[in-house]
Amino acid sequence: MKITGIIEKIITNFEFDVFFVLILTSLSLSSLGIFLILKKITMIVDAMSHSILLGIVLSFLIVKNLDSPILILGATLIGIFTFYFINLLSKNKKIPEDASIGIVFTFFFSLAIIIISILIRDIHIDSDAVFLGNIELTHKKQILKIIPILFLNLFFVCLFYKELKFFIFDPSLFLILGFSSKIINYLLIFLVSLTVVVSFDIVGSVMVISSFIGPSAAAFLISTNLFKCFVLSLWISFINSSIGYFLGILFDLPVASLISFIHLINFFIVLILEPKKGFIIKIVKNYKQRKNFILITLLIHLSNHEKKIIIKELNKNLKWSSLILKKYLNKAFKEGYIKFEKEYIILTKKGKFFLKEIEKKFCLKINI
């Protein structure tokens, strides 16, 4: 497909309302993700995204109206109860947290399916819509639902930013200062639950989970500063969602699943290429450390043998291959750490100074 054809297809199929709702939803989800990652409760989102179906079903039995806001309230409360019951089970030392999550959300989800099968059989549940949402068919009215959620999340983070920092990084100081950990914890969980409920209807459970975790996890790899992580997670979420939407138009694929896939790809790219802790930089650092270790071993050996040694004896003592020995002797000579006098190798002043620095850095005892 030519570039003009690609641009024409995107312009023809682009719907601003759908794109706007998608971006707002993505930002709403990622705005709280960093706090869940730091508290190590990210899988709570997975549990909530399944459990809220029970809240929707129970609320529908009361109001008999699928458009009622009571459904959102009921689903949000079930989301909070899910977190409460998981915490309750986790207090038992014999039950791991991941087992608690599995027990609670499967119970709530299966209970919802049973109630639907018995009491409201005439309602059809589209499994594709549940998991992948219907963002392509979204309506302008969804903007009125998601905008308050985004503003509420941002307001919460701005208002309680200091408290959230203490709550996450220093819980003891948080309690000493007189703050209530239960209040801030359940405020956070309430907003997470509310965001999950509203977003679930728009983008489905798959994107809800990936958008909570993906951008924030990538941001956390880039920076350890909380504010930078928060801003980065919003920016990454915006970029990934935009790319996913346009690729969805171009290849006629489900937008929500594409965005979830892009979150994963983005995370792996950051994990591999991150300039401080990425896989590639670690491989390079390990290689450099290995080379330095061989050089340091050579100099320490020379230092332990009264600063001079016959070249032939050096090969026997170290038991290195002649190729490696020659390579690192040349390197040490070029750096000025050693000098050659006839058949002897002598450690120079620069070599002694280098070993003293190594001794201080690694708390070693070297005979210099």
C-alpha positions in Angstrom: 0.0 0.0 0.0 1.4 3.4 -1.0 1.8 6.2 1.5 -1.0 8.3 -0.1 -3.3 5.3 0.2 -2.4 4.8 3.9 -3.0 8.5 4.7 -6.3 8.4 2.7 -7.5 5.3 4.6 -6.7 6.8 8.0 -8.3 10.2 7.2 -11.5 8.4 5.8 -11.9 6.1 8.8 -10.7 8.5 11.5 -13.4 9.3 14.1 -12.5 12.1 16.5 -15.1 11.0 19.1 -13.8 7.5 19.3 -10.1 8.6 19.4 -10.9 11.2 22.1 -12.7 8.6 24.3 -9.9 6.1 23.8 -7.2 8.6 24.8 -9.2 9.7 27.9 -9.7 6.1 28.9 -6.0 5.2 28.5 -5.0 8.2 30.5 -7.5 7.4 33.3 -6.2 3.9 33.6 -2.5 4.7 33.5 -2.8 7.6 36.0 -3.1 5.2 38.9 -1.0 2.4 37.5 2.3 3.5 39.0 0.9 3.4 42.5 -0.4 -0.1 42.1 3.1 -1.2 40.8 4.9 0.4 43.7 2.4 -1.2 46.2 2.8 -4.5 44.4 -0.9 -5.0 43.9 -1.2 -4.8 40.1 -3.0 -8.1 39.8 -5.9 -6.7 41.9 -6.9 -5.0 38.6 -7.2 -8.4 36.9 -9.4 -9.6 39.8 -11.6 -6.5 39.7 -12.0 -6.6 35.9 -13.7 -10.0 36.3 -15.5 -9.5 39.6 -17.3 -6.3 38.6 -19.6 -8.4 36.4 -21.3 -9.6 39.7 -21.9 -5.9 40.7 -23.4 -5.2 37.3 -25.7 -8.2 37.5 -26.9 -7.6 41.1 -27.5 -3.9 40.3 -29.5 -4.8 37.2 -31.7 -7.1 39.3 -32.6 -4.1 41.4 -33.1 -1.4 38.8 -33.9 -3.5 35.7 -32.2 -0.8 33.5 -28.8 -1.4 31.8 -28.3 2.4 31.4 -28.7 3.2 35.1 -25.8 4.8 37.0 -26.6 2.4 39.8 -24.8 -0.3 37.8 -21.6 1.7 38.0 -22.0 2.1 41.7 -22.8 -1.6 42.3 -19.8 -2.7 40.2 -17.5 -0.3 42.0 -18.6 -1.6 45.4 -18.0 -5.2 44.3 -14.5 -4.1 43.1 -13.8 -2.7 46.6 -15.2 -5.8 48.2 -12.9 -7.9 46.0 -9.8 -6.0 47.3 -11.1 -6.4 50.9 -11.7 -10.1 50.6 -8.3 -10.7 49.0 -6.6 -8.8 51.8 -8.6 -10.8 54.4 -7.5 -14.1 52.9 -3.9 -12.9 52.5 -3.7 -12.3 56.2 -3.7 -16.1 56.6 0.0 -17.1 56.3 -1.0 -20.4 54.6 -2.7 -18.6 51.7 -0.4 -16.7 49.3 -1.7 -13.5 47.8 -1.9 -14.8 44.3 -4.0 -17.7 45.5 -6.3 -15.3 47.3 -6.7 -13.3 44.1 -7.6 -16.5 42.2 -10.1 -17.7 44.8 -12.0 -14.4 45.1 -12.3 -13.3 41.5 -13.2 -16.8 40.2 -15.9 -17.0 42.9 -17.4 -13.6 42.1 -17.2 -14.1 38.3 -18.7 -17.6 38.4 -21.4 -16.4 40.7 -22.3 -13.7 38.2 -22.5 -16.2 35.4 -24.8 -18.5 37.5 -27.1 -15.6 38.4 -27.3 -14.6 34.7 -28.1 -18.2 33.7 -30.9 -18.6 36.2 -32.5 -15.1 36.7 -31.8 -13.1 33.5 -31.5 -15.6 30.7 -32.9 -13.2 28.2 -29.7 -11.0 28.4 -26.9 -12.0 25.9 -23.3 -11.5 27.0 -20.9 -10.9 24.1 -17.7 -12.5 25.3 -15.7 -10.5 22.6 -17.1 -7.2 24.0 -16.3 -8.3 27.6 -12.6 -8.9 26.8 -11.9 -6.5 23.9 -14.6 -3.8 24.4 -16.4 -1.9 21.7 -14.2 1.2 21.4 -14.9 1.3 17.6 -18.6 1.7 18.3 -18.3 4.1 21.2 -20.7 7.0 21.5 -20.2 10.7 22.4 -22.0 10.0 25.7 -19.0 7.9 26.9 -17.0 11.2 27.0 -19.3 12.4 29.8 -18.5 9.2 31.7 -14.8 9.1 31.3 -13.8 12.8 31.7 -14.9 13.0 35.4 -13.0 9.8 36.1 -9.8 11.2 34.6 -10.1 14.5 36.5 -11.0 12.7 39.7 -7.8 10.6 39.4 -5.6 13.5 38.6 -7.2 15.6 41.4 -6.6 12.7 43.9 -2.9 12.4 42.8 -2.3 16.1 43.0 -4.1 16.5 46.3 -2.5 13.5 48.1 0.8 13.4 46.3 2.9 13.9 49.5 0.7 11.4 51.4 1.0 8.8 48.6 4.8 9.1 48.6 4.9 8.4 52.4 2.3 5.7 52.1 4.3 3.9 49.4 7.9 4.5 50.4 7.8 4.9 54.2 4.6 3.5 55.8 6.1 3.9 59.3 6.7 7.6 58.9 3.2 7.9 57.3 1.6 6.5 60.5 3.9 8.6 62.8 2.8 11.8 61.0 -0.8 10.9 62.0 -2.1 9.9 58.6 -4.5 6.9 58.2 -3.2 4.2 55.9 -6.7 2.7 55.6 -8.2 5.9 54.3 -5.6 6.6 51.7 -5.5 2.9 50.7 -9.3 2.6 50.3 -9.5 5.9 48.5 -6.9 4.6 46.0 -8.8 1.3 45.6 -12.1 3.1 45.2 -10.7 5.1 42.3 -9.1 2.0 40.8 -12.4 0.2 41.0 -14.4 3.1 39.6 -11.9 3.5 36.7 -12.0 -0.2 36.0 -15.8 -0.2 35.9 -16.2 2.7 33.6 -13.3 1.7 31.3 -14.5 -1.9 31.2 -17.6 -0.9 29.3 -15.5 1.1 26.8 -12.4 -0.9 26.1 -12.9 -4.3 27.7 -11.0 -6.2 30.4 -7.8 -6.9 28.3 -7.0 -3.3 27.7 -8.0 -2.3 31.2 -5.4 -4.6 32.7 -2.7 -3.8 30.1 -3.2 0.0 30.4 -3.0 0.0 34.1 0.3 -2.0 34.2 2.1 -1.5 30.8 2.8 2.2 30.6 3.6 2.5 34.3 5.9 -0.5 34.3 7.8 1.0 31.3 8.0 4.4 33.0 9.4 2.7 36.2 12.2 1.2 34.1 13.2 4.6 32.8 13.1 6.6 36.0 12.8 6.0 39.8 11.5 9.5 40.5 7.8 9.2 41.4 6.7 12.4 39.6 8.7 11.6 36.5 7.2 8.0 36.5 3.7 9.4 36.8 4.2 11.9 33.9 6.0 9.3 31.8 3.3 6.7 32.2 0.7 9.2 31.0 2.8 10.1 28.0 3.6 6.5 27.1 -0.1 5.6 27.4 -1.0 8.4 25.0 1.6 7.4 22.4 0.8 3.7 22.6 -3.0 4.3 22.4 -2.6 6.6 19.4 -0.4 4.1 17.6 -2.8 1.3 18.3 -5.8 3.3 17.1 -4.2 4.3 13.8 -2.9 0.7 13.2 -6.4 -0.6 13.9 -7.8 1.7 11.2 -5.0 0.7 8.8 -5.2 -3.1 9.2 -8.9 -3.4 10.3 -7.9 -5.0 13.6 -9.5 -4.6 17.1 -8.1 -1.4 18.6 -8.1 -2.6 22.2 -6.1 -5.7 21.6 -3.6 -3.8 19.4 -3.0 -1.3 22.1 -2.5 -4.1 24.7 0.0 -5.7 22.3 1.8 -2.3 21.8 2.0 -1.8 25.6 3.8 -5.2 25.7 6.2 -4.4 22.9 6.9 -1.0 24.3 7.7 -2.5 27.7 10.2 -5.0 26.1 11.9 -2.3 24.1 12.4 -0.2 27.2 13.6 -3.3 29.1 16.2 -4.1 26.5 17.3 -0.6 25.5 17.0 1.4 28.8 20.3 3.2 29.1 21.0 2.5 32.8 19.5 -1.0 33.5 18.5 -2.4 30.1 19.6 -5.8 29.0 22.0 -4.5 26.4 23.8 -2.1 28.7 24.1 -4.9 31.3 25.7 -7.2 28.7 28.1 -4.4 27.7 28.9 -3.6 31.4 29.5 -7.3 32.2 31.8 -7.6 29.2 33.8 -4.5 30.3 33.9 -5.8 33.9 35.2 -9.1 32.7 37.9 -7.4 30.7 38.8 -5.2 33.7 38.8 -8.2 36.0 41.4 -10.0 33.8 43.6 -6.9 33.7 43.3 -6.4 37.5 44.2 -10.1 38.1 47.3 -9.7 36.0 48.4 -6.6 37.9 47.7 -8.1 41.3 49.8 -11.2 40.3 52.7 -8.9 39.3 52.3 -7.0 42.6 52.4 -10.2 44.6 55.6 -11.3 42.9 57.7 -8.3 44.0 56.7 -6.1 41.1 58.8 -8.1 38.5 58.5 -11.5 37.0 59.9 -13.4 34.0 57.4 -13.5 31.1 57.8 -17.3 30.7 56.9 -17.9 34.4 53.9 -15.6 34.2 52.2 -17.9 31.6 52.8 -21.0 33.8 51.5 -19.3 37.0 48.3 -17.8 35.5 47.5 -20.8 33.3 46.0 -18.5 30.6 46.1 -19.1 26.9 49.1 -17.4 25.2 46.6 -15.3 23.2 44.8 -13.9 26.2 48.1 -13.3 28.1 49.5 -11.4 25.1 46.4 -9.3 24.7 46.3 -8.1 28.3 50.0 -7.6 28.6 49.8 -5.3 25.6 46.8 -3.5 27.1 48.5 -3.0 30.4 51.6 -1.8 28.6 49.6 0.7 26.5 47.9 2.0 29.7 51.3 2.5 31.3 50.7 0.0 34.1 53.7 -2.2 33.3 57.0 -1.9 31.5 59.4 -4.5 30.0 63.0 -4.8 30.9 64.7 -7.6 29.0 62.8 -10.7 30.0 61.2 -9.1 33.1 57.8 -7.4 33.5 57.8 -4.6 36.1 54.8 -2.8 37.6 55.0 0.9 37.1 54.0 3.8 39.5 50.9 4.2 37.4 50.1 0.5 37.8 50.6 0.8 41.6 48.3 3.8 41.8 45.7 2.0 39.8 45.8 -1.0 42.2 45.5 1.4 45.2 42.3 2.8 43.6 41.0 -0.7 43.1 41.9 -1.6 46.7 39.9 1.4 48.1 36.9 0.8 45.7 36.5 -2.9 46.5 37.9 -3.0 50.0 40.7 -5.4 49.0 44.0 -6.0 50.6 46.7 -6.0 47.8 50.4 -6.3 48.4 51.6 -3.2 46.6 
